[in-house]
Amino acid sequence: MISLVVALVVTPWVIRYSKKLHFTDKPNFRKVHKEPIPTLGGIVIVISFLVGILILQPASEYHIPIICGALIVFLLGLFDDIYDLSAKFKFFVQFLAAALVVFWGGLQVEFVNLPFGGELEFGFFSPLFTLLWIVGITNAINFIDGLDGLAAGVSLIALTTIAGMAILMGDVYVITIAFILLFSTLGFLRYNFFPAKIFMGDTGALFLGFMIAVLSLLGFKNVTVVSFLIPIFILGVPISDTLIAMIRRKINKQPVSSPDSAHLHHRLIQFGFSHKQTVLLIYSLSALFSVAAILFSMTTLWGSLLILFIVSSVLIILIENLELINSEFKPMTNMIKKAGKQHHK
């Protein structure tokens, strides 16, 4: 709760000085806000988080490497918000921060148990897989930071689920870190929800993404295939939005790293939903992913496969109806139409 109070108190100061120093996010064709909004709000989340860490002093063999990596990512986001760094440099620093956790901290996904017996060992690829997960989730949270309160709210839902799963597993370290982050983000969201008085910027989005990526791995290092889907489902919205964007750009022959205005939140607004409705709809979708993750941990293998099928179908329906790839990408619709024609014959 201390982190919540710190965030509520510090945010107005950051808003004031962001305006004074002209650190604002200016409108453009990809953004929905019409006026310059103070950025660097991520500083609030990091300060609140560090206060919580100093007071509670959580202990783990991974703690120092995680905090060092998180601070590197925080500084990267801060400099990116101020100087607009290149994508290649940002990826390099993100891999460097992730490497601290993987090689210094020793956090690696070494194998997964196969559902019908045996196990799949990553072996030599274990560090690479873990690095890609951390960097991928770090950027996925950043990619969805396109509407007031969106990234903060989705992060809150993910952190709540991670904390809940950690309670079930009795992981005190993950519980402590997740709740400190949760309250830090909640205090910030008070000023970030629509209409936003401040944005978290890359400073906050990259920091939150990095921490969520690491926390989601800590409890699922060496687990069953089905259980490993739990962190994927917890982060279903940012992961699916990122993968869809990569596929969309590849199919439309655009650079994978090039920004566009066809993300989930853009398309919902283009289809007539208001700013607030869009954010609440994506919150709901994120919450459904989290419920699926919890059910995954409680059901049988066949029950898990049924949940996977249902969630995948919902995703495909969203992709097709919102035209998240393009207007011609409708495999499920085409398959249903084809089946219908054959039935009538």
C-alpha positions as CSV (number, residue, x, y, z in Angstrom):
1,M,0.0,0.0,0.0
2,I,3.0,2.3,0.6
3,S,3.8,2.1,-3.2
4,L,0.2,3.1,-3.9
5,V,0.4,6.2,-1.7
6,V,3.8,7.2,-3.2
7,A,2.5,6.9,-6.7
8,L,-0.5,9.1,-5.9
9,V,1.7,11.7,-4.3
10,V,4.5,11.7,-6.8
11,T,2.5,11.7,-10.1
12,P,1.3,15.4,-9.8
13,W,4.9,16.5,-9.4
14,V,6.0,14.5,-12.5
15,I,3.1,16.0,-14.4
16,R,4.1,19.5,-13.4
17,Y,7.8,19.1,-14.2
18,S,7.1,17.2,-17.5
19,K,5.1,20.3,-18.7
20,K,7.8,22.7,-17.4
21,L,10.6,20.8,-19.2
22,H,8.4,20.2,-22.3
23,F,8.6,16.4,-22.0
24,T,5.3,15.8,-23.7
25,D,3.8,13.3,-26.2
26,K,2.6,15.3,-29.2
27,P,-0.3,14.2,-31.4
28,N,0.3,12.5,-34.8
29,F,-1.6,10.4,-37.3
30,R,-1.1,7.2,-35.2
31,K,-2.2,8.7,-31.9
32,V,-5.7,9.5,-30.6
33,H,-5.0,12.4,-28.2
34,K,-5.4,15.9,-29.6
35,E,-3.3,17.8,-27.2
36,P,0.4,17.3,-25.9
37,I,0.3,15.1,-22.8
38,P,3.1,15.0,-20.2
39,T,5.1,11.8,-20.5
40,L,7.8,10.2,-18.4
41,G,5.1,8.9,-16.1
42,G,7.1,5.7,-15.9
43,I,9.3,7.5,-13.4
44,V,6.4,7.4,-11.0
45,I,6.0,3.6,-11.3
46,V,9.8,3.0,-10.8
47,I,10.1,5.4,-7.8
48,S,7.0,3.8,-6.1
49,F,8.4,0.3,-6.9
50,L,11.8,1.1,-5.4
51,V,10.3,2.5,-2.2
52,G,8.3,-0.7,-1.8
53,I,11.4,-2.8,-2.4
54,L,13.5,-0.8,0.2
55,I,10.7,-1.2,2.8
56,L,9.9,-4.9,2.2
57,Q,13.3,-6.1,1.1
58,P,12.2,-9.2,-0.7
59,A,15.0,-11.9,-1.0
60,S,15.7,-14.3,-3.8
61,E,18.8,-15.6,-5.7
62,Y,17.4,-13.7,-8.7
63,H,16.7,-10.4,-7.0
64,I,19.8,-8.4,-7.7
65,P,20.1,-9.4,-11.4
66,I,16.4,-8.7,-11.9
67,I,16.6,-5.2,-10.3
68,C,19.8,-4.3,-12.2
69,G,18.2,-5.5,-15.5
70,A,15.0,-3.5,-14.7
71,L,16.9,-0.3,-14.0
72,I,18.8,-0.6,-17.3
73,V,15.5,-1.0,-19.1
74,F,14.1,2.0,-17.1
75,L,17.1,4.2,-18.2
76,L,16.7,3.0,-21.8
77,G,13.0,4.0,-21.8
78,L,13.8,7.3,-20.2
79,F,16.4,8.2,-22.8
80,D,14.1,7.0,-25.6
81,D,11.3,9.2,-24.4
82,I,13.7,12.2,-24.4
83,Y,16.0,11.5,-27.4
84,D,14.0,9.0,-29.5
85,L,16.6,6.2,-29.8
86,S,16.9,3.8,-32.8
87,A,15.1,0.4,-32.7
88,K,18.3,-1.5,-33.1
89,F,20.0,0.2,-30.1
90,K,16.9,-0.4,-28.0
91,F,16.8,-4.1,-28.8
92,F,20.6,-4.4,-28.0
93,V,20.1,-2.8,-24.6
94,Q,17.0,-4.9,-23.9
95,F,19.0,-8.1,-24.7
96,L,21.8,-6.9,-22.4
97,A,19.3,-6.4,-19.5
98,A,17.7,-9.8,-20.1
99,A,21.2,-11.4,-20.2
100,L,21.8,-10.2,-16.7
101,V,18.8,-12.2,-15.5
102,V,19.6,-15.2,-17.7
103,F,23.4,-15.5,-17.2
104,W,24.1,-13.8,-13.9
105,G,20.8,-14.7,-12.2
106,G,20.5,-18.1,-13.8
107,L,16.8,-17.8,-14.7
108,Q,16.4,-20.2,-17.6
109,V,13.5,-22.3,-19.0
110,E,15.5,-25.6,-19.3
111,F,12.7,-28.0,-20.3
112,V,9.0,-28.7,-20.5
113,N,7.3,-31.9,-19.6
114,L,5.3,-33.3,-22.5
115,P,1.6,-34.0,-21.7
116,F,1.7,-37.7,-22.8
117,G,5.0,-38.5,-21.1
118,G,8.7,-37.6,-21.5
119,E,10.1,-34.1,-21.6
120,L,11.4,-31.6,-24.2
121,E,14.8,-30.3,-23.2
122,F,15.9,-26.9,-24.7
123,G,19.5,-27.6,-23.9
124,F,21.8,-25.2,-25.8
125,F,18.7,-23.1,-26.8
126,S,17.5,-22.6,-23.2
127,P,19.3,-19.2,-22.7
128,L,18.1,-18.1,-26.1
129,F,14.5,-19.1,-25.5
130,T,14.5,-17.2,-22.2
131,L,16.1,-14.1,-23.7
132,L,13.6,-14.0,-26.5
133,W,10.7,-14.4,-24.0
134,I,11.9,-11.5,-21.8
135,V,12.6,-9.1,-24.7
136,G,9.4,-10.1,-26.5
137,I,7.1,-9.4,-23.5
138,T,9.0,-6.2,-22.7
139,N,8.1,-4.9,-26.2
140,A,4.6,-6.4,-26.2
141,I,3.6,-4.3,-23.2
142,N,5.2,-1.2,-25.0
143,F,3.3,-1.9,-28.2
144,I,-0.2,-1.9,-26.5
145,D,0.6,1.5,-24.9
146,G,-1.6,3.4,-27.4
147,L,-4.6,4.6,-25.4
148,D,-5.1,6.3,-22.0
149,G,-4.7,3.7,-19.3
150,L,-4.5,0.7,-21.7
151,A,-1.0,-0.6,-20.9
152,A,-1.3,0.2,-17.2
153,G,-4.7,-1.6,-16.9
154,V,-3.6,-4.7,-18.9
155,S,-0.4,-4.8,-16.7
156,L,-2.6,-4.6,-13.6
157,I,-4.7,-7.5,-14.7
158,A,-1.6,-9.6,-15.6
159,L,0.1,-8.7,-12.2
160,T,-3.0,-9.6,-10.3
161,T,-3.2,-13.0,-12.0
162,I,0.6,-13.6,-11.5
163,A,0.2,-12.7,-7.8
164,G,-2.8,-15.0,-7.5
165,M,-1.0,-17.9,-9.1
166,A,2.1,-17.3,-6.9
167,I,-0.1,-17.4,-3.8
168,L,-1.4,-20.8,-4.9
169,M,2.2,-22.0,-5.3
170,G,3.4,-20.3,-2.1
171,D,6.1,-18.3,-3.9
172,V,6.7,-15.4,-1.5
173,Y,9.2,-13.6,-3.7
174,V,6.9,-13.4,-6.7
175,I,3.9,-12.5,-4.5
176,T,5.9,-9.6,-2.9
177,I,7.3,-8.2,-6.2
178,A,4.0,-8.6,-8.0
179,F,2.0,-6.7,-5.3
180,I,4.6,-3.9,-5.1
181,L,4.4,-3.4,-8.9
182,L,0.6,-3.8,-8.8
183,F,0.1,-1.0,-6.3
184,S,2.7,1.3,-8.0
185,T,0.8,0.9,-11.3
186,L,-2.6,1.3,-9.7
187,G,-1.6,4.7,-8.1
188,F,-0.3,5.8,-11.5
189,L,-3.5,4.6,-13.3
190,R,-5.5,7.1,-11.2
191,Y,-3.9,9.9,-13.4
192,N,-3.4,7.8,-16.6
193,F,-7.0,6.6,-17.2
194,F,-9.1,8.4,-19.8
195,P,-8.8,11.3,-20.1
196,A,-5.1,10.9,-19.2
197,K,-3.2,13.7,-17.4
198,I,0.1,11.8,-18.0
199,F,1.5,8.9,-20.1
200,M,3.9,6.3,-18.8
201,G,6.0,6.6,-22.0
202,D,8.6,4.0,-22.9
203,T,10.0,4.7,-19.5
204,G,7.1,2.9,-17.8
205,A,6.0,0.5,-20.6
206,L,9.5,-1.1,-21.0
207,F,10.0,-1.3,-17.2
208,L,6.6,-2.9,-16.6
209,G,7.1,-5.3,-19.6
210,F,10.5,-6.4,-18.4
211,M,9.3,-7.0,-14.8
212,I,6.1,-8.9,-15.9
213,A,8.2,-11.0,-18.4
214,V,10.5,-12.1,-15.6
215,L,7.8,-12.6,-13.0
216,S,5.7,-14.7,-15.4
217,L,8.8,-17.0,-15.9
218,L,9.8,-17.4,-12.3
219,G,7.0,-19.8,-11.3
220,F,7.1,-21.7,-14.6
221,K,10.7,-22.5,-15.3
222,N,10.5,-26.3,-15.7
223,V,6.8,-27.2,-16.1
224,T,4.4,-29.2,-18.2
225,V,3.5,-28.0,-21.7
226,V,0.0,-27.1,-20.6
227,S,1.3,-25.2,-17.5
228,F,3.7,-23.3,-19.6
229,L,0.7,-21.9,-21.5
230,I,-0.4,-20.2,-18.3
231,P,2.0,-17.2,-18.6
232,I,1.2,-17.1,-22.3
233,F,-2.5,-16.8,-21.5
234,I,-1.9,-14.3,-18.7
235,L,-0.2,-12.0,-21.3
236,G,-2.6,-13.0,-24.1
237,V,-3.6,-9.5,-25.2
238,P,-0.1,-8.0,-25.6
239,I,1.4,-11.3,-27.1
240,S,-1.4,-11.7,-29.6
241,D,-1.4,-8.0,-30.6
242,T,2.3,-8.1,-31.2
243,L,2.3,-11.4,-33.2
244,I,-0.6,-10.2,-35.3
245,A,1.2,-6.9,-36.0
246,M,4.3,-8.9,-37.1
247,I,2.2,-11.2,-39.4
248,R,0.3,-8.2,-40.8
249,R,3.4,-6.3,-41.7
250,K,5.0,-9.4,-43.2
251,I,1.9,-10.1,-45.4
252,N,1.5,-6.5,-46.4
253,K,5.2,-6.3,-47.2
254,Q,6.1,-3.7,-44.6
255,P,9.1,-3.7,-42.3
256,V,8.3,-5.7,-39.1
257,S,9.5,-2.9,-36.8
258,S,7.6,-0.2,-38.7
259,P,4.7,1.4,-36.7
260,D,1.2,1.4,-38.1
261,S,-2.4,2.2,-37.0
262,A,-3.9,-1.3,-37.2
263,H,-3.4,-2.5,-33.7
264,L,-6.4,-3.9,-31.8
265,H,-7.1,-0.6,-30.0
266,H,-6.8,1.3,-33.3
267,R,-9.2,-1.0,-35.1
268,L,-11.8,-0.9,-32.3
269,I,-11.9,2.9,-32.4
270,Q,-12.1,2.8,-36.3
271,F,-15.1,0.4,-35.9
272,G,-16.9,3.1,-33.9
273,F,-16.1,2.3,-30.2
274,S,-15.2,5.3,-28.1
275,H,-11.8,5.7,-26.4
276,K,-13.1,4.6,-23.0
277,Q,-15.2,1.7,-24.4
278,T,-12.2,0.4,-26.3
279,V,-10.0,0.4,-23.2
280,L,-12.7,-1.3,-21.1
281,L,-13.2,-3.9,-23.9
282,I,-9.5,-4.7,-24.0
283,Y,-9.5,-4.9,-20.2
284,S,-12.3,-7.4,-20.4
285,L,-10.5,-9.5,-23.0
286,S,-7.3,-9.4,-20.9
287,A,-9.4,-10.6,-17.9
288,L,-10.8,-13.4,-19.9
289,F,-7.3,-14.5,-20.8
290,S,-6.4,-14.5,-17.1
291,V,-9.5,-16.6,-16.2
292,A,-8.4,-19.0,-18.9
293,A,-4.9,-19.1,-17.3
294,I,-6.4,-19.9,-13.9
295,L,-8.6,-22.6,-15.4
296,F,-5.6,-24.1,-17.1
297,S,-3.9,-24.6,-13.7
298,M,-7.0,-26.4,-12.3
299,T,-8.3,-28.6,-15.1
300,T,-7.3,-31.8,-16.8
301,L,-5.2,-32.0,-20.0
302,W,-8.3,-32.5,-22.1
303,G,-10.0,-29.6,-20.4
304,S,-7.0,-27.4,-21.1
305,L,-7.0,-28.4,-24.7
306,L,-10.7,-27.4,-24.9
307,I,-9.9,-24.0,-23.3
308,L,-7.1,-23.6,-25.8
309,F,-9.5,-24.3,-28.7
310,I,-12.1,-21.9,-27.5
311,V,-9.7,-19.0,-26.9
312,S,-8.0,-19.6,-30.2
313,S,-11.4,-19.5,-32.0
314,V,-12.3,-16.3,-30.2
315,L,-9.0,-14.8,-31.3
316,I,-9.5,-15.8,-35.0
317,I,-13.0,-14.3,-35.0
318,L,-11.6,-11.0,-33.6
319,I,-8.8,-11.0,-36.2
320,E,-11.2,-11.6,-39.1
321,N,-14.0,-9.3,-38.0
322,L,-11.7,-6.4,-37.0
323,E,-9.5,-7.0,-40.1
324,L,-6.4,-7.0,-37.9
325,I,-4.3,-8.6,-40.7
326,N,-6.2,-7.2,-43.8
327,S,-9.7,-7.3,-45.3
328,E,-8.9,-10.5,-47.2
329,F,-7.5,-12.6,-44.3
330,K,-10.6,-14.6,-43.3
331,P,-9.6,-18.3,-43.1
332,M,-12.4,-19.3,-40.6
333,T,-15.1,-17.4,-42.5
334,N,-14.0,-18.9,-45.8
335,M,-13.8,-22.4,-44.3
336,I,-17.4,-22.1,-42.9
337,K,-18.7,-20.8,-46.2
338,K,-17.0,-23.7,-48.1
339,A,-18.5,-26.2,-45.6
340,G,-21.9,-24.6,-46.1
341,K,-21.7,-24.9,-49.9
342,Q,-20.7,-28.6,-49.7
343,H,-23.6,-29.3,-47.3
344,H,-26.1,-27.7,-49.6
345,K,-24.8,-29.9,-52.5
